[in-house]
Amino acid sequence: MNPLVGFLPPGAGANLSYRVTPKQGLATGTQLAEQASIVFVGASPMSTATWVNTIDNSPPVSHVSALLSTSTCPAFKVSWSGSDMGSGLQSFAIYVSDSGGRFTVWLSNTTAASANYQGSIGHTYGFYSIATDLTGNVEAGKTSAEASTSVTASDPCGAPSLSGQITEVVQTGSTVTATLTHTNLGFTAAQAVNINQMTFRTLSGSGTVTSASPRCLSPQGLLESGHQPP
């Protein structure tokens, strides 16, 4: 028999883990609180911090927003939304059917709420969405379109719509490199996209701020709809 079993030598540390399995059928929102009590011989019990887990047994719900029955622009915007009563939404999978064919995944694990779909004249497209929440619950499968449209012509789709955002800032010595990401949210390509003006501000200290490398947003000067060049 080992006389040291169950004893903690001076200066040594130890840890203990345990698992609690919840009962089946607990409602979403039910909280399970766990706390341990540590007792050393000759000392008062010490309680650990309380750890609380919240049950999420409810799948999320989502739907694709209604589309116009016909579209004269082969590239049209599809939007969707969803909700979850438990842990919250994590992502969407968007399915599409081309002219009555089987549904296939168009977008998977997307956190976006809309995207442009490139269709073809004479085709009818149907869409539905499947949402996943933060605990891995997946919305029930669907068999029919929640929104559909038919592409009837190839008319002008409207002007491009550019949106810019600083996505990364890195400082090396006195040089600050900022990555500016532009996204074309429109339905047509933006031709010869260039940055014509940038305004700098010095928030603290003193000195002169200059741009070391202004450049075209894409090597070809063409920003396709939905693309995000740096």
Buried (B, 14 or more C-beta within 10 A) or exposed (E): EEEEEEEEEEEEEEEEEEEEEEEEEEEBEBEBEEEEEEEEEEEEEEEEEEEEEEBBBBBBBBBBBEBEEEBBBBBBBBBBBBEBEBBEBBBBBBBBBBEEEEBEEBBEEBEEEBBBBEBEEEBBBBBBBBBBBBBEBEBEEBEEBBBBBBBBEEEEBEEBEBEEEEEEEEEEEEEEEEEBBBBBBBBBBBEEBEEEEEEEEEEEEEEEEEEEEEEBBBEEEBBBBBBBBE
